[in-house]
Amino acid sequence: MTEPLEQRLEKAMAELRSAQEAVERTERELRQASFAVLSSDRAVRATVGPQGELTGIDFLEYKYRDMSPQELAASVLEAASAAREKMNRHVMKAMAPFAEPSSEVPELKGFELDWERIFGPGVLEKDDEDTDRTDGAPPGWRDALGEDGED
């Protein structure tokens, strides 16, 4: 026997209120989030805020003194880009449950988000923490400088 319309509406409203509260909690958490990432040469740490904005740059262990301007710029860009991707993945993971269909109310189908369109293709790649780099290839920024990573 099917559930009466009134009970289905009550369930849907309760689910909606619960989802709204969860979204508000998630938004509050995301507003406070930040990520810091070291460049692969460990010369720079970049920190980004909740919208991927650059909020800090630290030059570590005076390594910048021995770097060319191009090397230093590449390290800054690498760390900032990696931190921004980390924040994007964090937002994606935090918001993903809200796109899922409701288990309680089948009429609430959820919605699809095109994360790649929102954040760019890098957000769908495996995170550095998910996998270790084993191919021995130098970081992309070294290629841009025409360096092979050997001293």
Backbone bond lengths (Angstrom), bond angles and torsions (degrees), N, CA, C in turn:
res aa  C-N    CA-C-N  psi(-1)  N-CA   C-N-CA  omega(-1)  CA-C   N-CA-C  phi
1 M - - - 1.445 - - 1.532 108.72 -
2 T 1.314 116.80 137.64 1.455 120.11 -178.49 1.516 110.93 -79.61
3 E 1.280 113.49 154.74 1.456 121.55 -179.35 1.533 109.83 -72.93
4 P 1.312 118.76 141.25 1.459 120.42 178.11 1.541 110.72 -61.47
5 L 1.306 116.39 149.00 1.455 122.82 -177.65 1.529 111.24 -55.40
6 E 1.311 117.83 -41.56 1.466 121.59 -178.44 1.534 111.20 -60.14
7 Q 1.338 116.95 -42.58 1.469 120.21 179.21 1.523 110.66 -67.92
8 R 1.318 117.37 -38.95 1.466 120.63 178.47 1.523 110.35 -63.64
9 L 1.338 116.77 -40.71 1.462 120.23 177.71 1.523 111.47 -65.43
10 E 1.322 117.33 -41.29 1.464 120.81 177.47 1.525 110.80 -60.62
11 K 1.329 115.99 -44.43 1.467 120.11 177.82 1.527 111.01 -61.65
12 A 1.322 115.58 -44.34 1.464 119.94 -179.65 1.523 110.63 -62.88
13 M 1.333 117.41 -42.30 1.464 120.77 179.04 1.523 111.20 -65.68
14 A 1.322 117.23 -40.96 1.467 120.72 177.66 1.527 110.17 -63.42
15 E 1.314 116.42 -41.94 1.471 120.76 178.34 1.523 110.18 -64.29
16 L 1.309 116.71 -41.30 1.462 121.09 178.82 1.526 110.69 -63.34
17 R 1.334 117.99 -45.64 1.472 120.95 177.88 1.530 110.57 -60.54
18 S 1.318 115.69 -43.63 1.460 120.04 179.09 1.531 110.85 -62.15
19 A 1.324 116.32 -42.41 1.469 120.37 179.08 1.526 110.69 -65.10
20 Q 1.335 117.47 -41.49 1.460 120.73 178.75 1.527 111.18 -61.46
21 E 1.322 116.92 -42.90 1.464 120.81 178.11 1.527 110.65 -63.74
22 A 1.316 116.22 -41.90 1.465 120.07 179.57 1.528 110.83 -65.44
23 V 1.313 117.40 -39.94 1.468 120.76 177.51 1.529 109.81 -63.25
24 E 1.316 117.40 -43.50 1.464 120.96 178.87 1.530 111.10 -61.41
25 R 1.338 116.95 -43.81 1.475 120.48 177.19 1.525 110.77 -61.40
26 T 1.320 115.62 -44.64 1.462 120.39 -179.15 1.524 110.70 -64.33
27 E 1.320 116.96 -42.46 1.466 120.07 177.74 1.525 111.36 -61.17
28 R 1.330 116.90 -42.93 1.474 120.19 177.96 1.527 110.34 -60.52
29 E 1.328 116.08 -44.95 1.470 120.21 179.43 1.526 110.55 -62.81
30 L 1.309 117.09 -44.31 1.463 120.37 -177.85 1.522 111.97 -66.39
31 R 1.328 117.69 -33.47 1.470 120.13 178.27 1.526 111.58 -63.53
32 Q 1.325 117.24 -23.50 1.462 121.90 -179.10 1.532 112.98 -96.58
33 A 1.320 117.22 -6.77 1.469 121.24 -172.74 1.527 111.73 -73.79
34 S 1.311 115.35 148.59 1.464 122.15 170.32 1.523 107.51 -154.85
35 F 1.311 115.16 154.40 1.460 120.73 178.43 1.511 109.29 -134.70
36 A 1.318 116.08 140.04 1.454 122.76 175.97 1.522 108.02 -119.87
37 V 1.338 115.99 137.00 1.464 121.19 -178.62 1.518 108.49 -135.04
38 L 1.337 115.24 139.50 1.465 121.70 175.15 1.520 109.83 -86.99
39 S 1.319 116.08 144.38 1.457 119.85 171.79 1.527 107.91 -68.47
40 S 1.319 116.55 159.70 1.471 119.47 -177.02 1.520 112.41 -63.94
41 D 1.325 117.85 -26.01 1.464 119.94 177.31 1.530 111.77 -86.59
42 R 1.336 116.64 1.01 1.449 124.94 176.47 1.541 112.95 60.80
43 A 1.319 115.54 26.80 1.463 120.23 179.25 1.522 112.13 -94.13
44 V 1.345 116.99 -22.97 1.461 121.24 -172.72 1.525 109.69 -136.45
45 R 1.342 115.16 140.10 1.461 121.16 169.98 1.531 106.55 -119.59
46 A 1.332 115.57 124.62 1.463 121.39 177.85 1.522 108.76 -110.23
47 T 1.313 115.65 138.98 1.468 121.92 178.26 1.524 108.19 -119.81
48 V 1.341 115.05 135.21 1.463 120.16 176.76 1.517 109.65 -120.60
49 G 1.322 114.66 152.56 1.455 122.10 178.59 1.515 111.45 -92.48
50 P 1.323 115.85 -170.67 1.460 121.51 -171.07 1.521 115.44 -63.34
51 Q 1.298 118.50 -22.22 1.461 120.29 178.70 1.522 111.11 -105.16
52 G 1.314 116.38 16.78 1.454 121.17 179.30 1.513 113.50 81.49
53 E 1.336 116.42 6.42 1.462 119.82 -179.22 1.526 109.88 -75.45
54 L 1.306 115.29 142.88 1.456 121.65 179.56 1.522 108.37 -71.33
55 T 1.348 116.86 121.36 1.465 120.43 -178.55 1.517 112.95 -114.71
56 G 1.331 116.88 -10.25 1.454 118.69 179.23 1.514 112.72 -166.46
57 I 1.315 115.22 145.89 1.467 123.16 173.90 1.516 106.69 -132.84
58 D 1.315 116.28 126.51 1.458 121.24 175.14 1.518 108.68 -119.18
59 F 1.332 116.00 131.65 1.455 121.65 175.50 1.517 106.07 -98.93
60 L 1.322 115.99 118.76 1.453 121.70 -168.31 1.520 113.07 -97.96
61 E 1.306 114.58 140.98 1.459 124.13 171.90 1.526 114.09 51.27
62 Y 1.295 117.19 30.09 1.461 123.07 177.46 1.523 113.39 55.97
63 K 1.337 117.82 21.03 1.463 120.92 179.14 1.526 111.37 -63.27
64 Y 1.329 116.39 -28.30 1.457 120.64 -177.95 1.528 111.98 -59.91
65 R 1.320 117.37 -24.38 1.471 121.19 -178.18 1.527 112.33 -65.52
66 D 1.321 115.69 -28.08 1.466 120.04 -179.07 1.524 112.70 -100.20
67 M 1.320 116.97 8.73 1.459 120.73 -176.70 1.528 110.30 -105.06
68 S 1.329 114.41 147.22 1.462 118.79 172.88 1.532 107.74 -73.39
69 P 1.317 117.43 161.39 1.471 119.13 177.17 1.531 112.07 -56.75
70 Q 1.323 117.34 -37.52 1.461 120.80 179.46 1.529 111.58 -66.57
71 E 1.318 116.75 -40.54 1.467 120.66 178.50 1.533 110.35 -64.87
72 L 1.319 116.14 -44.09 1.457 120.22 179.84 1.528 110.54 -64.53
73 A 1.309 116.85 -44.26 1.473 120.42 178.05 1.522 110.32 -60.52
74 A 1.330 117.41 -42.59 1.467 120.89 179.69 1.525 110.69 -63.52
75 S 1.327 117.54 -39.66 1.464 120.82 178.50 1.520 111.36 -64.95
76 V 1.332 116.31 -42.27 1.466 120.31 178.57 1.529 109.70 -62.72
77 L 1.320 117.01 -48.00 1.465 120.57 -179.04 1.520 111.88 -63.07
78 E 1.323 116.58 -40.69 1.469 120.20 179.11 1.525 111.04 -61.66
79 A 1.324 116.71 -49.13 1.471 120.45 -178.25 1.531 110.98 -65.63
80 A 1.327 117.36 -42.75 1.463 120.59 -179.48 1.523 110.98 -64.48
81 S 1.304 116.76 -42.50 1.465 120.78 179.58 1.527 110.95 -64.57
82 A 1.317 116.97 -43.02 1.467 120.90 179.83 1.529 110.87 -65.37
83 A 1.326 116.90 -39.53 1.471 120.08 178.50 1.525 110.64 -66.18
84 R 1.315 116.71 -40.48 1.465 120.80 178.42 1.533 110.55 -64.14
85 E 1.331 117.18 -42.36 1.471 120.11 177.18 1.520 110.87 -62.76
86 K 1.324 116.86 -39.51 1.466 120.70 178.28 1.530 110.43 -62.37
87 M 1.328 116.86 -42.52 1.464 120.41 177.22 1.528 110.19 -64.68
88 N 1.315 117.27 -43.19 1.466 120.41 179.08 1.525 111.01 -58.74
89 R 1.322 116.95 -43.91 1.472 120.56 178.45 1.522 111.12 -63.90
90 H 1.320 115.73 -38.20 1.465 120.45 179.05 1.533 110.10 -62.90
91 V 1.316 116.43 -45.58 1.473 120.93 178.10 1.529 109.21 -61.80
92 M 1.313 116.30 -44.71 1.461 120.54 -178.88 1.532 110.94 -60.06
93 K 1.317 117.30 -45.39 1.467 120.97 179.61 1.529 111.81 -66.79
94 A 1.335 116.20 -37.77 1.461 119.86 -179.18 1.527 111.68 -69.18
95 M 1.321 117.18 -34.55 1.460 120.89 -175.97 1.529 113.22 -92.04
96 A 1.314 118.12 -15.66 1.467 121.42 -176.50 1.534 113.77 -54.52
97 P 1.330 120.20 -42.06 1.468 119.07 -178.82 1.527 113.97 -59.46
98 F 1.320 117.24 -26.03 1.462 119.91 -177.94 1.527 112.17 -77.78
99 A 1.312 116.66 -13.95 1.461 120.78 178.08 1.528 111.60 -91.49
100 E 1.320 116.49 -10.47 1.465 121.04 -177.96 1.527 111.39 -76.71
101 P 1.324 116.60 150.71 1.466 119.53 175.30 1.528 110.83 -65.82
102 S 1.310 115.82 154.02 1.462 121.56 179.69 1.519 110.02 -77.36
103 S 1.322 116.17 134.60 1.467 119.79 175.88 1.525 110.70 -81.24
104 E 1.325 116.45 -25.28 1.466 121.43 -178.50 1.522 113.39 -85.81
105 V 1.342 114.89 -35.69 1.468 119.49 -175.39 1.533 107.76 -125.65
106 P 1.333 117.47 98.14 1.466 120.73 -175.18 1.530 113.79 -59.30
107 E 1.323 117.48 -22.65 1.467 120.40 179.78 1.532 111.82 -69.54
108 L 1.333 117.22 -22.41 1.469 121.34 177.96 1.531 107.88 -87.58
109 K 1.304 115.62 95.44 1.464 122.23 -170.71 1.526 114.12 -80.80
110 G 1.302 118.05 -12.12 1.455 119.61 -173.35 1.521 108.92 83.37
111 F 1.310 117.25 -173.49 1.456 120.48 179.20 1.519 108.91 -146.59
112 E 1.314 114.79 158.14 1.453 120.34 -178.94 1.518 109.72 -97.46
113 L 1.303 115.72 136.72 1.461 121.01 175.50 1.520 108.27 -117.03
114 D 1.301 115.94 134.67 1.459 120.96 177.33 1.530 107.50 -93.17
115 W 1.328 115.28 83.35 1.467 120.83 -176.20 1.520 111.26 -58.67
116 E 1.315 116.33 -36.56 1.459 119.94 -179.36 1.532 110.27 -63.13
117 R 1.325 117.27 -40.07 1.460 120.84 178.66 1.532 110.67 -69.54
118 I 1.313 116.81 -35.91 1.461 120.76 -178.52 1.528 111.49 -72.24
119 F 1.341 116.81 -49.28 1.462 121.18 -172.19 1.522 114.80 -109.26
120 G 1.321 118.05 -10.46 1.454 121.06 -175.91 1.519 110.30 98.38
121 P 1.326 117.22 164.45 1.467 121.30 -171.98 1.522 114.65 -65.28
122 G 1.319 118.71 -24.91 1.461 120.79 -177.26 1.511 114.13 -63.15
123 V 1.325 117.39 -25.52 1.465 120.67 -176.22 1.525 111.65 -66.77
124 L 1.309 118.23 -23.31 1.462 121.18 -178.05 1.527 112.16 -91.01
125 E 1.325 117.43 -7.87 1.456 120.55 177.58 1.517 109.35 -76.75
126 K 1.324 115.65 160.40 1.467 119.71 177.96 1.514 109.93 -62.98
127 D 1.309 115.12 141.96 1.458 122.08 177.70 1.521 108.83 -74.26
128 D 1.341 116.61 149.99 1.465 120.91 177.95 1.519 111.58 -56.50
129 E 1.335 117.02 -30.79 1.457 120.12 -179.50 1.524 111.26 -75.46
130 D 1.350 116.76 -20.24 1.456 120.55 179.44 1.519 112.08 -79.14
131 T 1.318 116.91 -25.97 1.456 120.23 -175.72 1.522 109.81 -149.15
132 D 1.292 116.78 144.18 1.457 121.28 175.69 1.516 108.60 -88.99
133 R 1.298 116.37 146.88 1.456 120.84 177.64 1.524 107.84 -77.50
134 T 1.313 116.21 116.37 1.467 119.93 -176.31 1.517 112.59 -117.35
135 D 1.340 117.25 -2.12 1.457 118.67 -175.83 1.525 112.53 -81.68
136 G 1.343 117.56 -8.25 1.455 121.02 177.56 1.519 113.16 72.88
137 A 1.321 118.25 3.06 1.459 121.22 -178.68 1.522 109.70 -71.94
138 P 1.323 116.48 143.71 1.465 118.56 177.54 1.515 110.19 -70.31
139 P 1.331 117.77 157.14 1.457 120.22 177.36 1.522 110.73 -60.01
140 G 1.332 116.44 153.35 1.450 121.75 -177.29 1.516 113.93 -59.52
141 W 1.309 117.61 -31.77 1.458 119.28 -178.45 1.516 111.57 -65.93
142 R 1.338 117.68 -28.97 1.464 119.42 177.12 1.525 110.75 -68.15
143 D 1.334 116.10 -37.71 1.461 119.82 176.96 1.523 110.44 -60.37
144 A 1.335 115.61 -40.17 1.458 120.54 -178.73 1.525 111.05 -63.46
145 L 1.314 117.42 -28.86 1.452 122.04 178.75 1.522 112.67 -88.54
146 G 1.329 116.07 -5.01 1.456 119.98 -176.80 1.511 112.53 75.44
147 E 1.334 116.15 25.83 1.464 120.70 179.14 1.510 108.96 -107.05
148 D 1.315 115.34 151.29 1.467 118.39 179.34 1.514 112.03 -105.09
149 G 1.325 118.07 3.80 1.447 120.78 176.98 1.524 114.03 86.93
150 E 1.317 116.76 -1.86 1.462 119.55 179.19 1.512 109.15 -94.40
151 D 1.304 115.98 145.95 1.480 120.07 179.26 1.499 111.07 -95.02
